[in-house]
Amino acid sequence: MKKISTLGWVSNPTHGAATARTGFHCPRNGFWRPVGGIGEPLFVFEGSLMPPHGGNSIEWHLVDTRPGHSGLD
């Protein structure tokens, strides 16, 4: 089994917030949005590499983990 590095993501258990950087493994399934709210949410599967945004390495934050929701409601 492949070990997933947790160095590129942070979870805040008091608020349930999670962030992850481009190039690191996604810690949870869900809709992720670039920090700062630039751009539409993107669904990323747990274990997948977090993508770049506009060709740049960025920090993402988890917006919604519910299937069928985009974190916009």
C-alpha positions in Angstrom: 0.0 0.0 0.0 1.3 3.4 -0.9 1.9 5.8 2.0 0.2 9.2 1.6 2.2 12.1 2.9 0.4 14.4 5.3 3.1 17.2 5.1 1.1 19.1 2.5 -2.2 19.3 4.2 -3.6 20.6 7.5 -6.8 19.8 9.3 -8.5 21.9 11.9 -10.6 19.6 13.9 -12.4 22.4 15.7 -13.9 23.7 12.5 -13.5 20.6 10.3 -11.4 22.7 7.8 -8.8 21.1 5.7 -6.2 22.5 3.3 -3.9 20.9 0.8 -1.2 22.2 -1.5 -0.7 21.5 -5.2 1.3 18.3 -5.8 0.4 16.7 -2.5 -2.1 13.9 -2.0 -5.7 14.9 -1.3 -6.6 14.0 2.3 -10.4 13.7 1.7 -12.9 13.2 -1.1 -14.7 16.5 -1.7 -15.0 19.8 -3.4 -11.9 21.9 -3.0 -11.5 25.6 -3.8 -8.4 27.7 -4.1 -7.7 29.6 -0.8 -8.9 33.1 -1.3 -12.0 32.0 -3.2 -10.6 32.4 -6.7 -12.2 29.9 -9.0 -14.9 27.3 -9.0 -14.8 24.3 -6.6 -13.3 21.2 -8.0 -14.0 17.6 -6.9 -10.8 15.7 -5.9 -10.7 12.1 -4.8 -8.8 11.2 -1.7 -5.3 10.1 -2.6 -5.2 12.0 -5.9 -2.6 14.7 -6.3 -3.9 18.2 -5.7 -3.9 20.0 -9.1 -2.4 23.4 -10.0 -4.7 26.3 -10.7 -4.0 28.5 -13.7 -0.6 26.8 -14.0 0.4 27.8 -10.5 1.1 25.8 -7.3 -1.5 26.9 -4.8 -3.2 26.0 -1.5 -6.7 24.5 -1.7 -9.3 24.3 1.1 -12.1 21.8 1.5 -15.5 23.3 0.8 -17.9 20.3 0.9 -17.7 16.6 1.2 -21.3 15.7 0.4 -21.9 13.9 -2.9 -24.0 15.9 -5.3 -23.0 19.2 -3.7 -20.5 21.7 -5.0 -20.0 23.7 -1.9 -21.9 26.6 -3.4 -25.1 26.4 -1.4 
